[in-house]
Amino acid sequence: MAKELNVEVVAVEEKVFSGQAEMVVARTTEGELAALPGHAPLLGQLAEPGQVRIKLVGGGEQAFDVSGGFLSITDAGVTVLAESVSPATTTVKR
Protein backbone atom coordinates (compact mmCIF):
# COMPACT_ATOMS: atom_id res chain seq x y z
CA MET A 1 0.00 0.00 0.00
CA ALA A 2 1.32 3.46 -0.93
CA LYS A 3 2.11 5.88 1.84
CA GLU A 4 1.23 8.96 -0.19
CA LEU A 5 -1.76 10.27 -2.12
CA ASN A 6 -1.57 12.12 -5.40
CA VAL A 7 -3.86 15.13 -4.84
CA GLU A 8 -5.27 17.64 -7.31
CA VAL A 9 -7.54 20.57 -6.47
CA VAL A 10 -9.14 22.02 -9.59
CA ALA A 11 -11.40 25.06 -9.99
CA VAL A 12 -13.45 25.75 -13.09
CA GLU A 13 -10.69 27.72 -14.79
CA GLU A 14 -7.43 26.46 -13.26
CA LYS A 15 -5.56 23.79 -11.33
CA VAL A 16 -5.03 25.26 -7.87
CA PHE A 17 -2.97 22.51 -6.22
CA SER A 18 -1.17 19.40 -7.39
CA GLY A 19 1.11 17.34 -5.20
CA GLN A 20 1.67 14.51 -2.76
CA ALA A 21 -0.10 14.29 0.59
CA GLU A 22 -0.45 11.99 3.57
CA MET A 23 -4.16 12.74 4.07
CA VAL A 24 -7.02 14.80 2.66
CA VAL A 25 -9.96 15.92 4.80
CA ALA A 26 -13.17 17.23 3.21
CA ARG A 27 -16.80 17.71 4.16
CA THR A 28 -19.32 16.13 1.82
CA THR A 29 -23.09 16.17 1.93
CA GLU A 30 -22.82 12.78 3.67
CA GLY A 31 -20.42 14.06 6.35
CA GLU A 32 -16.75 14.80 6.88
CA LEU A 33 -14.24 12.24 5.66
CA ALA A 34 -10.51 11.72 5.71
CA ALA A 35 -8.85 10.01 2.76
CA LEU A 36 -5.67 8.09 3.46
CA PRO A 37 -3.61 5.97 1.06
CA GLY A 38 -5.55 2.82 0.22
CA HIS A 39 -8.99 4.44 0.75
CA ALA A 40 -11.83 2.73 -1.09
CA PRO A 41 -12.99 4.45 -4.29
CA LEU A 42 -15.60 7.12 -3.59
CA LEU A 43 -17.40 9.98 -5.32
CA GLY A 44 -18.91 12.59 -3.01
CA GLN A 45 -20.62 15.94 -3.42
CA LEU A 46 -18.84 18.69 -1.49
CA ALA A 47 -20.92 20.39 1.21
CA GLU A 48 -21.34 24.16 1.05
CA PRO A 49 -19.69 26.09 2.46
CA GLY A 50 -16.78 23.71 2.53
CA GLN A 51 -13.12 23.41 3.20
CA VAL A 52 -10.57 20.89 1.98
CA ARG A 53 -7.52 20.34 4.17
CA ILE A 54 -4.43 18.62 2.79
CA LYS A 55 -1.81 17.21 5.16
CA LEU A 56 1.39 17.47 3.15
CA VAL A 57 4.12 14.84 3.06
CA GLY A 58 6.81 15.75 5.58
CA GLY A 59 4.55 18.05 7.59
CA GLY A 60 2.57 21.17 6.96
CA GLU A 61 -0.95 21.67 5.78
CA GLN A 62 -2.73 23.49 2.97
CA ALA A 63 -6.38 24.42 3.27
CA PHE A 64 -8.79 25.68 0.62
CA ASP A 65 -12.29 27.10 0.89
CA VAL A 66 -14.40 25.46 -1.80
CA SER A 67 -17.82 26.10 -3.23
CA GLY A 68 -19.78 23.48 -5.13
CA GLY A 69 -18.29 20.46 -6.78
CA PHE A 70 -17.17 16.94 -6.08
CA LEU A 71 -14.49 14.87 -4.38
CA SER A 72 -13.24 11.79 -6.21
CA ILE A 73 -11.09 9.11 -4.59
CA THR A 74 -9.56 6.47 -6.87
CA ASP A 75 -6.51 4.22 -6.93
CA ALA A 76 -4.71 7.12 -8.64
CA GLY A 77 -5.39 9.53 -5.76
CA VAL A 78 -7.78 12.28 -4.71
CA THR A 79 -9.24 14.91 -7.02
CA VAL A 80 -11.33 17.87 -5.86
CA LEU A 81 -13.34 19.48 -8.66
CA ALA A 82 -14.98 22.68 -7.40
CA GLU A 83 -16.80 25.64 -8.89
CA SER A 84 -14.58 28.00 -6.92
CA VAL A 85 -11.46 27.49 -4.82
CA SER A 86 -9.54 29.98 -2.72
CA PRO A 87 -6.85 29.67 -0.07
CA ALA A 88 -8.52 29.30 3.34
CA THR A 89 -8.42 32.39 5.48
CA THR A 90 -8.85 30.28 8.62
CA THR A 91 -8.50 26.55 9.08
CA VAL A 92 -11.60 24.90 10.47
CA LYS A 93 -10.72 22.18 12.95
CA ARG A 94 -13.45 19.66 13.69
C-alpha positions as CSV (number, residue, x, y, z in Angstrom):
1,M,0.0,0.0,0.0
2,A,1.3,3.5,-0.9
3,K,2.1,5.9,1.8
4,E,1.2,9.0,-0.2
5,L,-1.8,10.3,-2.1
6,N,-1.6,12.1,-5.4
7,V,-3.9,15.1,-4.8
8,E,-5.3,17.6,-7.3
9,V,-7.5,20.6,-6.5
10,V,-9.1,22.0,-9.6
11,A,-11.4,25.1,-10.0
12,V,-13.5,25.7,-13.1
13,E,-10.7,27.7,-14.8
14,E,-7.4,26.5,-13.3
15,K,-5.6,23.8,-11.3
16,V,-5.0,25.3,-7.9
17,F,-3.0,22.5,-6.2
18,S,-1.2,19.4,-7.4
19,G,1.1,17.3,-5.2
20,Q,1.7,14.5,-2.8
21,A,-0.1,14.3,0.6
22,E,-0.5,12.0,3.6
23,M,-4.2,12.7,4.1
24,V,-7.0,14.8,2.7
25,V,-10.0,15.9,4.8
26,A,-13.2,17.2,3.2
27,R,-16.8,17.7,4.2
28,T,-19.3,16.1,1.8
29,T,-23.1,16.2,1.9
30,E,-22.8,12.8,3.7
31,G,-20.4,14.1,6.4
32,E,-16.7,14.8,6.9
33,L,-14.2,12.2,5.7
34,A,-10.5,11.7,5.7
35,A,-8.9,10.0,2.8
36,L,-5.7,8.1,3.5
37,P,-3.6,6.0,1.1
38,G,-5.6,2.8,0.2
39,H,-9.0,4.4,0.8
40,A,-11.8,2.7,-1.1
41,P,-13.0,4.5,-4.3
42,L,-15.6,7.1,-3.6
43,L,-17.4,10.0,-5.3
44,G,-18.9,12.6,-3.0
45,Q,-20.6,15.9,-3.4
46,L,-18.8,18.7,-1.5
47,A,-20.9,20.4,1.2
48,E,-21.3,24.2,1.0
49,P,-19.7,26.1,2.5
50,G,-16.8,23.7,2.5
51,Q,-13.1,23.4,3.2
52,V,-10.6,20.9,2.0
53,R,-7.5,20.3,4.2
54,I,-4.4,18.6,2.8
55,K,-1.8,17.2,5.2
56,L,1.4,17.5,3.2
57,V,4.1,14.8,3.1
58,G,6.8,15.8,5.6
59,G,4.5,18.0,7.6
60,G,2.6,21.2,7.0
61,E,-1.0,21.7,5.8
62,Q,-2.7,23.5,3.0
63,A,-6.4,24.4,3.3
64,F,-8.8,25.7,0.6
65,D,-12.3,27.1,0.9
66,V,-14.4,25.5,-1.8
67,S,-17.8,26.1,-3.2
68,G,-19.8,23.5,-5.1
69,G,-18.3,20.5,-6.8
70,F,-17.2,16.9,-6.1
71,L,-14.5,14.9,-4.4
72,S,-13.2,11.8,-6.2
73,I,-11.1,9.1,-4.6
74,T,-9.6,6.5,-6.9
75,D,-6.5,4.2,-6.9
76,A,-4.7,7.1,-8.6
77,G,-5.4,9.5,-5.8
78,V,-7.8,12.3,-4.7
79,T,-9.2,14.9,-7.0
80,V,-11.3,17.9,-5.9
81,L,-13.3,19.5,-8.7
82,A,-15.0,22.7,-7.4
83,E,-16.8,25.6,-8.9
84,S,-14.6,28.0,-6.9
85,V,-11.5,27.5,-4.8
86,S,-9.5,30.0,-2.7
87,P,-6.9,29.7,-0.1
88,A,-8.5,29.3,3.3
89,T,-8.4,32.4,5.5
90,T,-8.9,30.3,8.6
91,T,-8.5,26.6,9.1
92,V,-11.6,24.9,10.5
93,K,-10.7,22.2,13.0
94,R,-13.5,19.7,13.7
